[in-house]
């Protein structure tokens, strides 16, 4: 009885990886063993950076709020404390957008909590 190999599925699996590695540099796009390693590493980076993206955006929002708050003579931490005390529930994303794109509205928020 001839040896049974699952060539169709194996080829499909390789094609899927090689299609995903199009545009990679050097042998990473066309040599199976190199492409497979680069593909797996890319998935690891993607997983890690989906988490890191959230941290980076929060840090950016905090910087923008701090810059806007200091224009009105108050620090970021003082502003957040006063917002909590005044029971104004605006998240950092919204506050950062106000500070960047709607300075009058941000000023009104700051004046309200002072």
C-alpha positions in Angstrom: 0.0 0.0 0.0 1.5 3.4 -0.9 2.5 5.9 1.7 -0.3 8.4 2.4 0.8 12.1 2.7 -1.5 15.0 3.1 0.1 17.0 0.3 -3.0 19.1 -0.4 -3.4 20.4 3.1 0.4 20.9 3.6 0.6 22.9 0.4 -2.4 25.0 1.4 -0.8 25.7 4.8 2.4 26.8 3.2 0.6 29.0 0.6 -1.3 30.7 3.4 1.9 31.6 5.2 3.7 32.7 2.1 0.8 34.9 1.1 0.8 36.5 4.5 4.6 37.2 4.3 4.4 39.0 0.9 6.3 42.3 1.2 8.7 41.0 3.8 12.4 41.6 3.2 14.8 39.1 1.7 14.2 35.4 2.1 11.4 36.2 4.6 8.9 36.3 1.7 9.7 33.2 -0.3 11.7 30.6 1.6 9.3 28.5 3.6 11.4 28.0 6.8 12.4 31.7 7.1 8.9 32.9 6.1 7.3 30.6 8.7 9.5 32.0 11.5 8.9 35.6 10.4 5.2 35.0 10.2 5.0 33.6 13.7 7.1 36.4 15.1 4.9 38.9 13.3 1.8 37.4 15.0 3.6 37.7 18.4 4.3 41.4 17.7 0.8 42.0 16.6 -0.6 40.4 19.9 1.8 42.4 22.0 1.3 45.7 20.2 -2.5 45.5 20.4 -2.0 45.8 24.2 0.7 48.4 23.9 -1.4 50.6 21.6 -3.9 51.1 24.5 -1.1 52.2 26.8 0.4 54.6 24.2 -3.0 56.3 23.5 -3.7 56.7 27.2 -0.2 58.3 27.7 -0.9 60.6 24.7 -4.3 61.7 26.1 -2.7 62.5 29.5 0.0 64.6 27.8 -2.6 66.6 25.9 -4.8 67.1 28.9 -1.8 68.2 31.0 -0.7 70.7 28.3 -4.3 72.1 28.1 -4.6 72.3 31.8 -1.3 74.1 32.3 -2.5 76.8 29.9 -5.2 77.5 32.6 -2.8 77.5 35.5 -3.5 74.0 36.8 -1.7 70.7 36.6 -3.1 67.4 35.2 -3.3 65.7 38.6 -5.1 68.7 40.2 -7.5 68.8 37.3 -8.4 65.1 37.5 -8.8 65.4 41.3 -11.2 68.4 40.9 -13.1 66.6 38.1 -13.7 63.6 40.4 -14.7 65.9 43.3 -17.1 67.8 41.1 -18.5 64.5 39.8 -17.9 65.3 36.2 -17.4 62.0 34.4 -15.5 62.8 31.3 -12.9 60.2 30.3 -9.4 61.1 29.2 -10.1 60.5 25.5 -12.9 63.1 25.5 -10.9 65.5 27.6 -7.9 65.2 25.3 -10.1 65.9 22.3 -11.6 69.0 24.0 -8.1 70.2 24.9 -6.8 69.8 21.3 -9.8 70.7 19.1 -12.2 72.7 21.3 -10.2 74.9 23.6 -13.2 77.0 24.6 -15.1 73.9 25.8 -12.0 72.7 27.6 -11.7 76.1 29.3 -15.3 75.9 30.4 -14.7 72.5 32.0 -11.6 73.8 33.8 -13.5 77.0 35.0 -16.4 74.8 36.2 -14.2 72.7 38.5 -12.0 75.5 39.8 
